[in-house]
Amino acid sequence: MILDTNALLWSVIGDTSKVSREVQAEIDARVSTGDAAVSAITFWEMRHARRKSNPAVALPPIAGLRQDLLRSGLREIPLTGDILINGIELSDSGFHDDPMDQMIVATALSANLPLATADHRIRAWADQTGRLEIVPLR
């Protein structure tokens, strides 16, 4: 399972209004067995949110949090040229123009893993194309 940025963020802060207890338990179990991953761009997005002083993002420093998450079993999938190219090409199938979402979805597709997300635009695209399995957060 790949977690998008919000799924990881809400999971880390324990926001049960966004991630159900059942899905949180599944995420925790997958992290502990090394079966949960994120795109490397996810940490950039999290750090960017902190930089903008988003009061909803009550997180410790991202570099330390990243190390803690990776030590706990979360896998980080690096961006490759193929992922970046495939991310841009998603727009050819009606995907929206958010480059971070493009990279995260392209990462999930390249790893052949389902994506945990609440993003309605990603979910609509996945429903329309059938190219990506979605794990709903609620």
C-alpha positions in Angstrom: 0.0 0.0 0.0 1.2 3.5 -0.9 0.0 6.3 1.4 -0.6 9.7 -0.1 0.6 12.7 1.8 -2.6 13.4 3.6 -3.1 9.7 4.5 0.4 9.7 6.1 -0.1 13.0 7.8 -3.5 12.1 9.2 -2.2 8.7 10.3 0.8 10.2 12.1 -1.3 12.7 14.0 -4.0 10.1 14.7 -6.9 12.1 13.1 -9.7 9.6 13.4 -12.1 12.1 11.7 -10.0 11.5 8.5 -8.7 7.9 8.9 -11.0 5.3 10.4 -9.7 3.2 13.3 -9.9 0.1 11.1 -7.8 1.7 8.3 -5.4 3.1 10.9 -4.9 -0.4 12.3 -4.3 -1.7 8.8 -1.8 1.1 8.1 0.0 0.4 11.4 0.2 -3.3 10.7 1.5 -2.7 7.2 4.1 -0.3 8.4 5.3 -2.8 11.0 5.7 -5.5 8.3 7.3 -3.2 5.7 4.2 -3.4 3.5 3.4 0.3 3.5 5.2 2.9 1.5 5.3 6.5 0.4 6.7 8.4 -2.5 9.8 10.3 -1.6 7.8 13.5 -2.7 5.5 12.9 0.3 8.2 14.2 2.7 8.8 17.2 0.6 5.1 18.0 0.7 5.0 17.5 4.5 8.0 19.8 5.0 6.4 22.4 2.6 3.2 22.4 4.7 5.2 23.0 7.8 7.1 25.8 6.1 3.9 27.5 5.2 3.1 27.4 9.0 -0.1 25.4 8.4 -1.6 25.3 11.9 -3.3 22.1 11.1 0.1 20.4 10.6 1.2 19.8 14.2 4.2 17.7 13.5 7.7 17.3 14.8 10.5 18.4 12.4 10.0 16.4 9.2 13.6 15.1 8.9 13.4 13.4 12.3 9.8 12.2 11.6 11.0 10.7 8.3 13.8 8.8 10.0 11.4 7.6 12.7 8.9 6.4 10.1 11.5 4.7 8.0 12.9 3.0 11.1 9.4 1.8 12.1 9.1 0.0 8.7 7.6 2.5 6.3 9.3 2.2 2.9 10.2 5.3 0.9 10.1 4.8 -2.9 12.5 7.2 -4.6 11.4 9.2 -7.6 12.9 7.9 -10.9 12.9 9.3 -14.4 10.2 6.8 -15.3 8.0 7.8 -12.4 8.4 11.5 -13.3 7.6 10.9 -17.0 4.7 8.6 -16.2 3.3 11.2 -13.8 3.2 13.9 -16.5 1.7 11.4 -18.9 -1.2 10.7 -16.5 -2.9 13.9 -17.8 -3.3 12.2 -21.1 -5.9 9.9 -19.4 -7.7 12.8 -17.7 -5.7 13.0 -14.5 -5.6 16.5 -13.0 -2.5 18.8 -13.2 -1.3 18.7 -9.6 2.3 17.5 -10.0 2.6 16.1 -6.5 -0.5 13.9 -7.0 0.9 12.9 -10.4 4.1 11.7 -8.8 2.4 9.9 -6.0 -0.1 8.1 -8.4 2.8 7.3 -10.8 4.7 5.8 -7.9 1.7 3.6 -6.9 1.3 2.5 -10.5 5.0 1.7 -10.9 5.1 -0.3 -7.7 1.8 -2.0 -8.6 0.4 -1.1 -5.2 -3.0 0.3 -4.0 -3.1 3.9 -2.9 -4.6 5.0 0.4 -6.2 8.4 -0.3 -9.2 10.5 0.4 -8.5 12.8 -2.6 -11.8 12.9 -4.6 -10.0 13.8 -7.8 -7.6 10.8 -7.6 -10.5 8.5 -6.6 -12.7 9.8 -9.5 -9.8 9.2 -12.0 -9.2 5.7 -10.6 -12.9 4.9 -10.9 -13.0 6.2 -14.4 -9.9 4.5 -15.7 -9.7 1.4 -13.5 -5.9 1.8 -13.5 -5.4 2.2 -9.8 -6.8 0.4 -6.7 -7.9 2.8 -4.0 -7.9 2.1 -0.3 -10.5 4.5 1.2 -9.5 6.1 4.5 -13.0 6.0 5.9 
